[in-house]
Amino acid sequence: MSGASRAPLDRVALGRALSQLANAGGRTALCGPVAPAGRGARRIGITGAPGTGKSTLLRCVAAASLAQGRRVGVLAVDPTSPYSRGAILGDRIRMGEVATHPELFFRSLASRSAHDGLADNLAGILCAMESHHFDELLVETVGTGQAEHAIRLLVDCVVLVLMPESGDQVQAMKAGVMEIADVLVVNKADLPGAARISAQLKDVVTLRRPDANRRVPPVILASQDDAASQRAVADAIDAHCIWLRERDDGAARSRARAAYHAQSVLNRRIGQLFAGLPPEAFDAPLPEVYREVVSRLSNELEASPSGGARKARSQSV
């Protein structure tokens, strides 16, 4: 949708909706939004270990998209402390001058109970943003490393950010997040060792088993002070999204996202139901514990507005 034809961004309404979704308990999230019909915003995930410059690169990608007239939404996930349950939520300060752009919306999210580098109800939050006519949604993950591959299910392009001192990380990531990356970026390329890690990465991606459904991800050297390298990252993302659009109708990705959304919400709610069981409940055999949790979940669904409407329809037939 072009900038001239879309409605102005209602920041107040969107902010309130995202706050409600971010704070929604598992029970509330079960009745959360779904993605609107039709092609929505393209989604870009930026992941990598802490300290690699993900936030700086995200700012550069957002700036490039804004320069092309796109409306850009940014979701930055910050880790939640397991002790205080708080999060710093300070990524906005690294967005620089683009933070005030009228077509950019930025939101920090606490990871809360999520353990996959994302945040509670992130799938629902992305669905809610789809209805506000964004052209591009950028998601910066917590940055936990090898196991951070859930982002693959929610975005169209995964950008993995590393830095010259990442030699050991490359070895650790070979069987993890590196396998899902669509674009590999060696950030802070002005530091010693950038060329060596870039060569290592190229060896890794070219030695993979060929897959007709996957592109060989480009490896790009980038630096905060090198505008050409930043443009190369943006161009690589564009190229991957074009490639994906030409080969995929989106149905499989939509189903995978819906499955992840359902599983994450249900897992969280089931965990809450377990936590609410009295201690003596665990004296019973496992099948009885299972039946009790399923019964509680079923009763909740029947008591919800959608459950009541479904029951009324079935009784009228």
NUKOLMI-616924 format. One line per 4 residues: number of its first residue (from 1); their letters; for each residue y negated, x, z negated of N, C-alpha, C. Coordinates in Angstrom, 1 decimal, padded with zeros to 4 digits. Atoms other than C-alpha are relative to their C-alpha. Example, Ala and Ser with C-alpha at 12.3 -4.5 7.8 and 13.67 -1.06 7.14 Angstrom:
BEGIN
1> AS> 001.2:000.9:000.0:004.5:012.3:-007.8:-001.2:000.9:000.0  001.1:-000.9:000.0:001.1:013.7:-007.1:-001.1:-000.8:-000.8
//
This chain:
BEGIN
1> MSGA> 001.2:000.8:000.0:000.0:000.0:000.0:-001.2:000.9:000.0  001.1:-000.8:-000.1:-003.3:001.5:001.0:-001.0:-000.3:-001.1  001.0:000.2:001.0:-006.2:002.0:-001.4:-000.9:-001.1:000.2  000.9:001.0:-000.3:-008.3:-000.4:000.4:000.5:-001.4:-000.2
5> SRAP> -000.6:001.3:000.1:-005.9:-003.3:000.2:000.6:-000.4:-001.4  -000.6:000.3:001.3:-004.4:-003.0:-003.3:-001.0:-000.4:-001.1  000.8:000.5:001.1:-005.8:-004.6:-006.4:-000.4:001.2:-000.9  000.3:-001.1:000.9:-007.7:-002.3:-008.9:001.0:000.1:-001.1
9> LDRV> -000.9:-000.2:001.1:-005.6:-000.8:-011.6:-000.5:-000.6:-001.3  000.4:000.6:001.3:-005.7:-002.9:-014.8:000.6:000.8:-001.1  -000.5:-001.0:001.0:-005.3:-000.1:-017.3:000.3:-000.6:-001.3  -000.2:000.7:001.3:-005.7:-002.4:-020.3:001.4:-000.7:000.0
13> ALGR> -001.2:000.8:-000.1:-002.9:-004.7:-019.2:001.2:000.9:000.1  -001.1:-000.9:-000.1:-000.6:-001.8:-018.2:000.2:000.7:-001.3  -000.1:-000.7:001.3:-001.3:000.1:-021.4:000.7:-000.8:-001.1  -000.6:000.9:001.0:-000.4:-002.9:-023.5:001.5:-000.2:000.3
17> ALSQ> -001.4:000.2:-000.4:002.8:-003.6:-021.5:000.9:001.2:-000.4  -000.8:-001.2:000.3:003.9:000.0:-021.9:000.2:000.2:-001.4  -000.1:-000.1:001.5:003.2:000.0:-025.6:001.1:-000.9:-000.5  -001.0:001.0:000.5:005.3:-003.1:-026.1:001.4:000.5:000.4
21> LANA> -001.3:-000.4:-000.5:008.2:-001.6:-024.0:000.4:001.3:-000.8  -000.4:-001.2:000.7:008.0:001.8:-025.7:000.4:-000.2:-001.5  -000.3:000.3:001.4:008.1:000.2:-029.2:001.1:-001.0:-000.1  -001.0:001.1:000.1:010.7:-002.4:-028.3:001.3:000.5:-000.6
25> GGRT> -001.3:-000.3:000.5:013.8:-002.3:-030.3:001.1:-000.3:001.0  -001.1:000.2:-000.9:017.2:-002.4:-028.7:000.2:-001.5:000.4  -000.1:001.4:-000.2:017.3:-006.2:-029.1:-001.0:-000.5:001.0  001.1:000.4:-000.9:013.9:-006.7:-027.4:000.2:000.5:001.4
29> ALCG> -000.1:-000.7:-001.3:014.7:-004.2:-024.6:001.1:-000.7:000.8  -001.0:000.7:-000.8:017.7:-006.3:-023.6:-000.6:-001.1:000.9  000.7:001.0:-000.8:015.3:-008.9:-022.2:-001.2:000.6:000.7  001.1:-000.7:-000.7:013.0:-006.3:-020.6:-000.1:-000.2:001.5
33> PVAP> 000.2:000.2:-001.4:011.7:-006.1:-017.1:001.0:000.7:000.9  -000.8:-000.6:-001.1:013.6:-005.3:-013.9:-001.0:000.4:001.1  000.9:-000.4:-001.1:012.2:-003.6:-010.8:-000.3:-001.1:000.9  000.3:001.0:-001.0:010.4:-005.8:-008.3:000.8:000.2:001.2
37> AGRG> -000.7:-000.1:-001.3:012.1:-006.6:-005.0:-000.8:000.8:001.0  000.7:-000.8:-001.0:011.3:-004.3:-002.1:-000.1:001.4:-000.4  000.2:-001.5:000.3:010.5:-000.6:-001.9:-001.1:000.2:-001.0  001.1:-000.3:001.0:008.6:000.5:-005.0:-000.5:001.4:000.2
41> ARRI> 000.5:-001.3:-000.1:006.9:003.7:-005.8:001.0:001.1:000.1  -001.0:-001.1:000.0:008.6:007.0:-005.0:-000.1:000.7:-001.4  -000.1:-000.6:001.3:009.7:008.7:-008.2:000.4:001.5:000.0  -000.2:-001.4:000.0:009.5:012.4:-008.9:000.2:000.4:-001.4
45> GITG> -000.2:-000.5:001.3:011.1:014.0:-011.9:-000.2:001.5:-000.1  000.2:-001.4:000.2:010.0:017.4:-013.2:000.6:000.5:-001.3  -000.8:-000.4:001.1:012.4:019.2:-015.5:000.1:001.5:000.0  -000.1:-001.4:000.2:013.1:022.6:-016.8:-000.1:000.4:-001.5
49> APGT> 000.1:-000.4:001.4:013.2:024.6:-020.0:-001.5:000.0:-000.5  001.3:-000.1:000.6:010.2:024.6:-022.4:-000.7:001.3:000.4  000.7:-001.2:-000.2:007.5:027.1:-021.5:-000.1:000.5:001.5  000.0:-000.4:-001.4:008.1:027.2:-017.7:-001.2:-000.4:000.7
53> GKST> 001.3:000.4:-000.7:004.8:025.5:-016.9:000.2:-001.4:000.7  -000.2:001.3:-000.7:006.1:022.0:-016.1:-001.3:-000.9:000.0  001.2:000.8:000.0:002.9:020.3:-017.2:-001.1:000.5:001.0  001.0:-000.5:-001.0:000.7:022.6:-015.1:000.5:-000.3:001.4
57> LLRC> -000.4:000.3:-001.4:002.9:022.1:-012.0:-000.1:-001.5:000.2  000.2:001.5:-000.2:002.9:018.3:-012.6:-001.5:-000.3:000.3  001.4:000.2:-000.3:-000.9:018.4:-012.6:-000.3:000.3:001.5  000.3:-000.4:-001.4:-000.9:020.2:-009.3:000.6:-001.0:001.0
61> VAAA> -000.7:001.0:-000.9:001.6:017.7:-007.7:-000.8:-001.3:000.0  000.8:001.2:000.1:-000.5:014.8:-009.0:-001.3:000.2:000.8  001.3:-000.2:-000.7:-003.7:016.3:-007.6:000.2:000.0:001.5  -000.3:000.0:-001.4:-002.1:016.8:-004.2:000.3:-001.5:000.5
65> SLAQ> -000.3:001.4:-000.4:-000.9:013.1:-004.1:-001.3:-000.8:-000.1  001.3:000.8:000.1:-004.3:011.8:-005.3:-000.9:000.4:001.2  000.8:-000.4:-001.1:-005.9:013.8:-002.5:000.4:-000.7:001.3  -000.5:000.7:-001.2:-003.8:011.9:000.0:-000.2:-001.5:-000.2
69> GRRV> 000.3:001.4:000.2:-005.0:008.6:-001.4:001.0:-000.8:-000.7  -001.0:000.7:000.7:-002.0:007.7:-003.5:-000.5:-000.3:-001.4  000.2:000.3:001.4:-002.1:005.9:-006.8:001.2:000.6:-000.7  -001.0:-000.8:000.6:-000.2:008.1:-009.2:000.1:-000.4:-001.5
73> GVLA> -000.3:000.2:001.4:001.4:007.2:-012.6:000.8:001.2:-000.5  -000.6:-001.2:000.6:002.4:010.1:-014.9:000.6:-000.4:-001.4  -000.7:000.2:001.3:004.9:009.7:-017.8:000.5:001.4:-000.5  -000.4:-001.3:000.6:005.3:012.8:-020.0:000.7:-000.2:-001.3
77> VDPT> -000.8:000.2:001.2:008.1:012.8:-022.5:-000.1:001.2:-000.9  000.1:-001.0:001.0:007.5:014.7:-025.7:001.1:-000.2:-001.0  -001.1:000.1:000.9:010.3:015.5:-028.2:-000.5:-000.6:-001.3  000.2:000.7:001.3:010.5:013.4:-031.4:000.6:000.9:-001.0
81> SPYS> -000.6:-000.8:001.1:011.0:015.4:-034.6:001.1:-000.8:-000.7  -001.1:000.7:000.7:014.4:014.5:-036.2:-000.3:-000.2:-001.5  000.3:000.1:001.4:012.7:014.8:-039.6:-001.1:-000.9:-000.2  001.1:000.9:000.3:009.3:013.2:-039.4:000.0:-001.2:001.0
85> RGAI> -000.1:001.0:-001.1:010.2:011.0:-036.3:-001.3:-000.1:000.7  001.3:000.0:-000.8:006.7:011.9:-034.9:000.1:000.9:001.2  000.1:-000.8:-001.2:005.7:013.5:-031.6:-001.4:000.4:000.2  001.3:-000.5:-000.2:002.7:015.5:-030.6:-000.8:-000.8:001.0
89> LGDR> 000.6:000.8:-001.1:002.0:013.6:-027.4:-001.3:000.6:000.5  001.2:-000.7:-000.4:-000.4:016.2:-026.2:-000.1:000.5:001.4  000.0:-000.5:-001.4:000.4:016.7:-022.5:-001.3:-000.3:000.8  001.1:000.4:-000.7:-002.7:014.9:-021.4:-001.1:001.1:000.1
93> IRMG> 001.0:-001.1:000.0:-004.9:017.9:-022.3:000.2:001.0:001.1  -000.3:-000.9:-001.1:-003.1:019.9:-019.6:-000.2:-000.6:001.4  000.2:000.6:-001.3:-003.9:017.5:-016.8:-001.3:000.4:000.6  001.3:-000.6:-000.5:-007.4:019.0:-016.5:-000.8:-001.1:000.6
97> EVAT> 001.0:000.9:-000.7:-009.9:017.4:-014.1:000.6:-001.3:000.6  -000.6:001.2:-000.6:-007.4:014.9:-012.6:000.2:-001.1:-001.0  -000.3:001.0:001.0:-007.0:013.1:-015.9:-001.0:-001.2:000.1  001.0:001.1:-000.1:-010.2:011.1:-015.2:000.0:-000.6:001.4
101> HPEL> 000.0:000.6:-001.3:-009.3:010.2:-011.6:000.3:-001.5:-000.1  -000.2:001.5:000.2:-009.6:006.4:-011.1:001.4:-000.5:000.5  -001.3:000.5:-000.5:-006.2:006.2:-009.3:001.1:000.7:-000.7  -001.0:-000.6:000.7:-004.3:008.2:-011.9:000.1:-000.7:-001.4
105> FFRS> -000.2:000.5:001.3:-002.7:006.7:-015.0:001.0:000.9:-000.7  -000.8:-001.0:000.7:-001.2:009.0:-017.6:000.4:-000.6:-001.4  -000.5:000.5:001.3:001.0:008.1:-020.6:001.0:001.0:-000.5  -001.0:-000.8:000.7:002.8:010.3:-023.1:000.9:-000.9:-000.7
109> LASR> -001.1:000.8:000.7:006.1:009.0:-024.5:000.7:000.9:-000.9  -000.9:-000.8:000.9:008.0:010.1:-027.5:001.5:-000.3:000.3  -001.4:000.1:-000.4:011.7:010.7:-026.8:000.7:-000.9:-001.0  -000.6:000.9:001.1:012.6:008.8:-030.1:001.5:000.3:-000.1
113> SAHD> -001.4:-000.2:000.2:016.4:008.3:-030.1:000.7:000.5:001.2  -000.7:-000.4:-001.2:017.1:009.4:-026.6:000.4:001.5:-000.1  -000.5:-001.4:000.1:019.1:012.6:-026.3:000.3:000.6:001.4  -000.3:-000.5:-001.4:019.1:013.2:-022.5:-001.3:000.5:000.6
117> GLAD> 001.2:-000.5:-000.6:015.6:014.6:-022.1:-001.0:-001.0:000.4  000.9:001.1:-000.4:014.1:011.2:-021.5:-000.5:-000.7:-001.3  000.5:000.7:001.2:012.7:008.5:-023.8:000.7:-001.4:000.0  -000.6:001.3:000.2:013.9:005.2:-025.2:-000.7:-001.0:001.0
121> NLAG> 000.5:001.0:-000.9:013.5:002.4:-022.6:-000.8:000.5:001.2  000.7:-000.5:-001.2:012.2:004.7:-019.9:000.2:-000.7:001.2  -000.3:000.7:-001.3:014.0:002.8:-017.2:-000.9:-001.3:000.0  000.8:001.2:000.0:012.2:-000.4:-018.3:-001.5:000.3:000.2
125> ILCA> 001.4:-000.4:-000.2:008.9:001.4:-018.5:-000.3:000.3:001.5  000.2:-000.2:-001.5:009.3:002.6:-014.9:000.0:-001.3:000.8  000.0:001.3:-000.7:010.1:-000.9:-013.8:-001.3:-000.7:-000.2  001.3:000.6:000.2:007.0:-002.2:-015.4:-001.1:000.6:000.8
129> MESH> 001.0:-000.7:-000.8:004.9:000.4:-013.7:000.1:-000.4:001.5  -000.2:000.3:-001.4:006.4:-000.6:-010.3:-000.9:-001.2:000.4  000.8:001.2:-000.4:004.5:-003.9:-010.5:-001.5:000.2:000.0  001.4:-000.3:000.0:001.1:-002.2:-010.7:-000.4:000.8:001.2
133> HFDE> 000.3:-000.5:-001.4:001.3:-000.9:-007.1:-000.3:001.5:000.0  000.1:-001.5:-000.1:001.7:002.8:-007.8:000.8:000.5:001.3  -000.7:-000.6:-001.1:002.6:004.9:-004.8:001.0:001.1:-000.5  -000.8:-001.1:000.5:004.1:007.7:-006.9:000.0:000.0:-001.5
137> LLVE> -000.2:-000.1:001.4:005.5:008.0:-010.4:000.6:001.3:-000.3  -000.5:-001.3:000.3:005.9:011.4:-011.9:000.5:000.0:-001.5  -000.5:000.0:001.3:008.1:011.9:-014.9:000.3:001.4:-000.4  -000.2:-001.3:000.6:008.0:015.1:-017.0:001.0:-000.1:-001.2
141> TVGT> -001.0:000.2:001.1:011.1:015.4:-019.2:-000.3:000.9:-001.1  000.2:-000.8:001.2:011.3:017.0:-022.6:000.2:001.5:000.3  -000.3:-001.4:-000.3:012.8:020.2:-021.2:001.0:000.6:-000.9  -001.0:-000.6:000.9:016.0:020.7:-023.1:001.0:000.9:000.6
145> GQAE> -000.8:-001.0:-000.6:017.8:022.6:-020.5:001.2:-000.6:000.8  -001.2:000.2:-000.8:021.4:022.4:-019.1:000.4:-001.5:000.1  -000.5:001.3:000.0:022.3:018.9:-020.2:-001.0:-001.1:000.5  001.1:000.9:-000.3:019.1:017.3:-019.0:000.2:-000.5:001.5
149> HAIR> -000.2:000.5:-001.4:020.5:015.5:-015.9:000.0:-001.5:000.1  000.1:001.5:-000.1:020.0:011.8:-016.7:-001.2:-000.3:000.9  001.1:000.3:-000.9:016.7:012.1:-014.8:000.4:-000.3:001.4  -000.5:000.2:-001.4:018.7:012.2:-011.6:000.2:-001.5:000.3
153> LLVD> -000.2:001.4:-000.2:019.5:008.5:-012.0:-001.2:-000.8:000.2  001.2:000.8:000.0:015.9:007.4:-012.3:-001.0:000.4:001.0  001.1:-000.5:-000.9:014.0:009.4:-009.7:000.6:000.2:001.4  -000.5:-000.3:-001.3:014.2:010.1:-006.0:000.1:001.5:000.3
157> CVVL> 000.0:-001.4:-000.2:013.4:013.8:-006.2:-000.1:000.7:-001.4  000.0:-000.7:001.2:014.2:016.2:-009.0:-000.5:001.4:000.3  000.6:-001.4:-000.1:012.0:019.4:-009.3:000.4:000.7:-001.3  -000.3:-000.9:001.1:013.5:022.1:-011.5:-000.9:001.2:000.0
161> VLMP> 001.0:-001.1:000.1:011.0:024.6:-012.8:000.6:001.1:-000.9  -000.5:-001.2:000.7:012.0:028.1:-013.9:-001.2:001.0:000.0  001.0:-001.1:000.0:010.1:031.3:-014.5:000.7:001.3:000.1  -000.6:-001.3:-000.3:010.7:035.0:-013.9:001.0:000.5:-001.1
165> ESGD> -000.9:-000.4:001.1:012.4:035.5:-017.3:001.2:-000.9:-000.1  -001.0:001.1:000.1:015.0:032.8:-016.5:001.4:000.5:000.4  -001.3:-000.5:-000.5:018.0:035.0:-015.5:001.1:-000.6:-000.8  -001.1:000.6:000.8:020.2:033.9:-018.4:000.0:-001.5:000.1
169> QVQA> 000.1:001.5:-000.1:019.0:030.3:-018.0:000.7:-000.4:001.3  -000.6:000.3:-001.3:020.2:030.4:-014.3:001.5:-000.1:-000.2  -001.4:000.0:000.2:023.7:031.3:-015.5:000.4:-001.2:-000.8  -000.4:001.2:000.8:023.7:028.5:-018.1:-000.1:-001.3:000.8
173> MKAG> 000.3:001.3:-000.7:022.3:025.9:-015.7:000.9:-000.2:001.2  -000.8:000.1:-001.2:024.8:026.5:-012.9:000.9:-001.3:000.0  -000.9:001.2:000.1:027.1:023.7:-014.1:-000.8:-001.2:-000.5  000.7:001.1:000.6:024.3:021.5:-015.3:-001.2:-000.5:000.9
177> VMEI> 001.1:000.6:-000.7:020.8:020.5:-014.3:-000.3:000.6:001.4  000.3:-000.6:-001.3:020.6:023.0:-011.4:000.7:-000.7:001.1  -000.7:000.7:-001.1:023.2:021.0:-009.5:-000.7:-001.3:000.5  000.7:001.3:-000.4:020.9:017.9:-009.4:-001.3:000.3:000.5
181> ADVL> 001.4:-000.3:-000.4:017.7:019.7:-008.4:-000.1:-000.1:001.6  000.3:000.2:-001.4:016.2:018.8:-005.0:-001.0:001.1:000.5  001.0:-001.0:-000.3:013.4:021.4:-005.2:000.1:001.0:-001.2  000.0:-001.0:001.0:013.6:024.7:-007.2:-001.3:000.7:000.1
185> VVNK> 001.3:-000.7:000.0:010.3:026.2:-008.3:000.1:001.1:-001.0  000.2:-001.1:000.9:009.9:029.7:-009.8:-001.5:000.1:-000.3  001.4:000.0:000.4:006.6:029.2:-011.6:-000.4:001.3:-000.6  000.6:-001.3:000.5:004.3:031.9:-012.9:000.5:001.2:000.8
189> ADLP> -000.5:-001.0:-000.9:005.3:033.9:-009.9:-000.8:001.3:000.1  000.8:-001.3:000.1:002.6:036.5:-010.6:000.6:000.9:-001.0  -000.6:-000.8:001.0:004.8:037.8:-013.4:001.1:000.8:000.6  -001.1:-000.9:-000.5:007.3:040.7:-012.9:001.3:-000.8:000.0
193> GAAR> -001.4:000.6:-000.1:010.8:039.6:-011.8:000.1:-001.3:000.8  -000.1:001.3:-000.7:009.8:036.5:-009.8:000.8:000.1:001.3  -000.8:-000.1:-001.3:011.3:037.8:-006.5:001.4:000.1:-000.3  -001.4:-000.1:000.4:014.5:038.7:-008.3:000.6:-001.3:-000.3
197> ISAQ> -000.5:001.3:000.4:015.0:035.3:-009.9:000.1:-001.0:001.2  000.0:000.9:-001.2:014.1:033.6:-006.6:001.2:000.4:000.9  -001.2:-000.4:-000.8:016.8:035.6:-004.8:001.3:-000.5:-000.6  -001.2:000.5:000.7:019.3:034.7:-007.5:000.2:-001.5:000.3
201> LKDV> -000.1:001.5:-000.2:018.5:031.0:-007.1:000.4:-000.3:001.5  -000.4:000.2:-001.4:018.8:031.2:-003.3:001.5:000.3:000.2  -001.5:-000.2:-000.1:022.3:032.7:-003.7:000.8:-001.1:-000.6  -000.7:001.1:000.7:023.3:030.0:-006.1:000.1:-001.3:000.9
205> VTLR> 000.0:001.2:-000.7:022.2:027.1:-003.9:000.8:000.1:001.4  -000.6:-000.2:-001.2:023.6:028.6:-000.7:001.6:000.1:-000.1  -001.5:-000.1:000.3:027.1:029.2:-002.3:000.6:-001.2:-000.4  -000.6:001.3:000.4:027.5:025.6:-003.3:001.0:-000.5:001.1
209> RPDA> -000.9:000.7:-000.9:030.3:023.6:-001.7:-000.9:-000.9:000.9  000.8:000.9:-000.8:028.7:021.9:001.4:000.2:-001.5:-000.3  000.0:001.5:000.3:027.8:018.2:000.9:-000.9:-000.6:001.1  000.8:000.6:-001.1:026.7:016.2:003.9:-001.1:-001.0:-000.6
213> NRRV> 001.0:000.9:000.6:024.8:013.9:001.5:-001.1:000.7:-000.8  000.9:-000.8:000.8:022.8:016.7:-000.1:-000.7:001.1:000.9  000.7:-001.0:-000.6:020.1:019.0:001.2:000.2:001.3:-000.8  000.1:-001.2:000.8:020.1:022.7:000.3:-001.4:000.1:-000.5
217> PPVI> 001.4:000.1:000.6:017.1:022.7:-002.1:-000.8:001.3:000.3  000.9:-001.2:-000.2:014.2:025.0:-001.2:-000.3:000.7:-001.3  000.4:-000.7:001.1:013.3:027.7:-003.6:-001.4:000.5:000.3  001.4:-000.3:-000.3:009.5:028.1:-003.9:-000.6:000.8:-001.2
221> LASQ> 000.7:-000.8:001.0:007.5:030.8:-005.7:-001.4:-000.6:-000.2  001.3:000.7:000.2:004.4:029.2:-007.3:-000.7:000.6:-001.1  000.9:-000.5:001.0:001.5:030.2:-009.4:-001.2:-000.9:-000.2  001.1:000.9:000.3:-001.3:028.3:-011.1:-001.2:000.3:000.8
225> DDAA> 001.2:-000.4:-000.7:-003.9:030.3:-009.3:000.2:000.2:001.5  -000.3:-000.2:-001.4:-002.3:030.2:-005.9:000.1:-001.4:000.6  000.0:001.3:-000.5:-003.3:027.0:-004.1:001.0:-000.3:001.1  -001.0:000.1:-001.1:-001.0:027.7:-001.1:001.4:-000.3:-000.6
229> SQRA> -001.4:000.3:000.5:002.1:027.8:-003.3:000.1:-001.4:-000.6  000.0:001.4:000.5:001.1:024.6:-005.0:000.2:-001.0:001.1  -000.1:000.9:-001.2:000.7:022.9:-001.6:001.5:000.1:000.5  -001.4:-000.1:-000.5:004.2:024.3:-000.7:000.9:-000.9:-000.9
233> VADA> -000.8:000.8:000.8:005.7:022.5:-003.7:-000.2:-001.5:000.4  000.3:001.4:-000.4:004.0:019.2:-002.8:000.6:-000.3:001.4  -000.6:000.2:-001.3:005.2:019.6:000.8:001.5:-000.1:-000.1  -001.4:000.0:000.2:008.7:020.3:-000.3:000.5:-001.4:-000.6
237> IDAH> -000.3:001.3:000.6:008.7:017.1:-002.4:-000.1:-001.1:001.1  000.2:001.0:-001.1:007.3:015.1:000.6:001.2:000.1:001.0  -001.1:-000.2:-001.0:010.0:016.6:002.9:001.3:-000.6:-000.5  -001.2:000.6:000.6:012.8:015.6:000.5:-000.1:-001.5:000.0
241> CIWL> 000.1:001.5:000.0:011.5:012.0:000.1:000.1:-000.6:001.4  -000.2:000.4:-001.4:011.3:011.7:003.9:001.4:000.0:000.4  -001.4:-000.2:-000.3:014.8:013.0:004.3:000.8:-001.1:-000.7  -000.8:001.0:000.8:016.1:010.6:001.6:-000.3:-001.4:000.6
245> RERD> 000.3:001.3:-000.5:014.3:007.6:003.1:000.7:-000.2:001.4  -000.7:000.1:-001.4:015.8:008.3:006.6:001.5:-000.2:-000.1  -001.5:000.0:000.1:019.4:008.5:005.2:000.5:-001.0:-001.0  -000.4:000.8:001.1:019.4:006.0:002.4:-000.8:-001.3:-000.1
249> DGAA> 000.8:001.3:000.1:018.5:002.3:002.2:-000.4:-000.3:-001.4  000.5:000.2:001.3:018.0:002.6:-001.5:000.9:-000.9:-000.9  -000.8:000.9:000.7:020.7:000.1:-002.5:000.8:000.7:-001.1  -000.9:-000.7:001.0:023.0:002.6:-004.2:-000.8:000.6:-001.1
253> RSRA> 000.9:-000.5:001.1:020.1:004.2:-006.1:-000.5:-001.1:-000.9  000.4:001.1:000.9:018.9:000.9:-007.3:001.1:-000.5:-000.9  -001.2:000.4:000.9:022.4:000.0:-008.6:000.2:001.1:-001.1  -000.1:-001.1:001.0:022.6:003.4:-010.3:-001.0:-000.1:-001.1
257> RAAY> 001.1:000.1:001.0:019.3:002.9:-012.0:000.2:-001.2:-000.9  -000.2:001.2:000.8:020.2:-000.6:-013.1:001.2:000.3:-001.0  -001.1:-000.3:000.9:023.5:000.7:-014.5:-000.5:000.9:-001.2  000.5:-000.9:001.0:021.7:003.5:-016.4:-000.9:-000.8:-001.0
261> HAQS> 000.9:000.8:000.8:019.1:001.0:-017.7:000.9:-000.8:-001.0  -000.9:000.9:000.8:021.9:-001.4:-018.9:000.7:000.9:-001.1  -000.7:-000.8:000.9:023.9:001.4:-020.5:-000.8:000.6:-001.1  000.9:-000.6:001.0:021.0:003.1:-022.3:-000.5:-001.1:-001.0
265> VLNR> 000.5:001.0:001.0:019.7:-000.2:-023.8:001.2:-000.5:-000.8  -001.1:000.5:000.8:023.2:-001.4:-024.8:000.5:001.1:-001.0  -000.4:-001.0:000.9:024.1:002.0:-026.3:-000.9:000.1:-001.2  001.0:-000.1:001.1:020.9:002.0:-028.4:000.2:-001.2:-000.9
269> RIGQ> -000.1:001.2:000.8:021.4:-001.6:-029.5:001.3:000.0:-000.8  -001.3:-000.1:000.7:025.1:-001.0:-030.4:-000.1:001.0:-001.1  000.3:-001.0:001.1:024.0:002.1:-032.4:-000.7:-000.7:-001.2  000.7:000.7:001.0:021.6:-000.1:-034.3:000.9:-001.0:-000.8
273> LFAG> -000.9:000.9:000.7:024.2:-002.7:-035.0:001.0:000.7:-000.9  -000.9:-000.8:000.9:026.6:000.0:-036.3:-000.7:000.4:-001.3  000.7:-000.4:001.2:023.9:001.2:-038.6:-000.3:-001.1:-001.0  000.3:001.1:000.9:023.4:-002.3:-039.9:001.3:-000.6:-000.7
277> LPPE> -001.3:000.5:000.7:027.1:-002.8:-040.9:000.0:000.5:-001.4  -000.2:-000.5:001.4:027.8:-002.6:-044.6:001.1:001.1:-000.1  -001.0:-001.1:000.0:029.7:000.5:-045.7:001.4:-000.4:-000.1  -001.4:000.4:000.1:032.8:-001.5:-046.5:000.6:-000.5:001.3
281> AFDA> -000.5:000.4:-001.3:033.0:-002.6:-042.9:000.9:001.0:000.6  -000.7:-001.1:-000.6:034.4:000.8:-042.0:001.3:000.3:-000.8  -001.4:-000.1:000.6:037.4:000.3:-044.4:001.0:-000.7:000.9  -000.9:000.7:-000.8:038.8:-002.0:-041.8:000.5:000.8:001.2
285> PLPE> -000.4:-000.7:-001.2:040.8:-000.9:-038.8:-001.0:000.0:001.1  001.0:-000.1:-001.1:038.8:000.2:-035.7:-000.1:-001.2:000.8  000.1:001.2:-000.8:039.7:-002.9:-033.7:-000.9:-001.1:-000.6  000.8:001.0:000.7:038.1:-005.1:-036.4:-001.5:000.4:000.0
289> VYRE> 001.4:-000.5:-000.1:034.9:-002.9:-036.4:-000.5:-000.3:001.4  000.4:000.2:-001.4:034.8:-003.2:-032.7:-000.3:-001.5:000.2  000.2:001.4:-000.1:035.2:-007.0:-032.8:-001.3:-000.5:-000.7  001.1:000.4:000.7:032.5:-007.3:-035.4:-001.3:000.3:000.7
293> VVSR> 001.2:-000.5:-000.7:029.9:-005.3:-033.4:-000.1:-000.9:001.3  000.1:000.8:-001.2:030.8:-007.2:-030.2:-000.4:-001.5:-000.3  000.4:001.3:000.4:030.5:-010.5:-032.0:-001.5:-000.1:-000.4  001.4:000.0:000.3:027.1:-009.6:-033.4:-000.9:000.1:001.3
297> LSNE> 000.7:-000.2:-001.2:025.9:-008.5:-030.0:000.0:-001.3:000.8  -000.1:001.2:-000.7:027.2:-011.7:-028.4:-000.8:-001.1:-000.6  000.8:001.0:000.7:025.5:-013.9:-031.0:-001.5:000.2:000.3  001.4:-000.3:-000.3:022.2:-012.1:-030.3:-000.3:-000.5:001.4
301> LEAS> 000.2:000.4:-001.4:022.5:-012.7:-026.6:-000.1:-001.6:000.2  000.0:001.4:000.0:023.3:-016.4:-027.1:-001.3:-000.6:-000.6  001.2:000.5:000.7:020.3:-016.8:-029.4:-001.3:000.4:000.8  001.2:-000.3:-000.7:017.9:-015.2:-026.9:-000.4:-001.1:001.0
305> PSGG> 000.4:001.1:-001.0:015.8:-017.4:-024.5:000.9:000.0:001.2  -000.8:000.0:-001.2:017.8:-016.3:-021.5:001.4:-000.5:-000.3  -001.4:000.5:000.4:021.1:-016.9:-023.4:000.0:-001.5:-000.2  000.1:001.5:000.3:020.0:-020.4:-024.5:-000.1:-000.7:001.3
309> ARKA> 000.2:000.7:-001.3:019.0:-021.3:-020.9:001.4:000.0:000.7  -001.3:-000.1:-000.7:022.4:-020.0:-019.6:001.0:-001.0:-000.6  -001.0:000.9:000.7:024.3:-022.0:-022.2:-000.3:-001.5:000.4  000.4:001.4:-000.4:022.3:-025.2:-021.3:000.5:-000.3:001.4
313> RSQS> -000.5:000.2:-001.4:023.1:-024.7:-017.6:001.5:-000.3:000.0  -001.5:000.1:000.0:026.8:-024.3:-018.3:000.4:-001.3:-000.6  -000.4:001.3:000.5:026.9:-027.5:-020.4:-000.3:-001.1:000.9  000.4:001.1:-000.9:025.2:-029.5:-017.7:000.9:-000.1:001.2
317> V> -000.8:000.0:-001.2:027.7:-028.6:-015.1:001.3:-000.9:-000.3
//
